[in-house]
Amino acid sequence: MVMDDLEVKPMCTTSTFTLLNKFNVKELGVLEEKVVDLGMDKGVRVFKASLQSKSVLTDVFLPKLKQEVKWET
């Protein structure tokens, strides 16, 4: 499992439950799995974002979501 800050964790039940508790997820139905294609362009964007941000994957693959969160805070 790759986290938003590019931290890699094992994909096991214990890690999953720990992560759900960390983010205070109460309803599993609100979660989504996202599969992404990582071509050269996205790879360069991931590398660039990794030098500038702690939310790399959100910045590259969900930039619209990142803007919405900034406006709400």
Steps between C-alpha positions, in 0.01 A plus 500: 500500500637841404398793718441857379847603616647200308560299817474131414322268747419129480149424383382295795192502720679649800646789299163565338314518833772719651470739206120510522522583871764767436267683260193431717314315222171370638322392178689281255249583227651847459838360396603466137784311340671688219716333239715740301716476190850629555654605169801723448301824545339389826831356621670836454208674675523254793874562528456878486217494756705277732756780529235760588216331688397244763183416305664387177239257372210735571683785330569298185197273464227698679595867457135611492442338841807677639361839387161428661666410831707821495187710453319327788780555753 
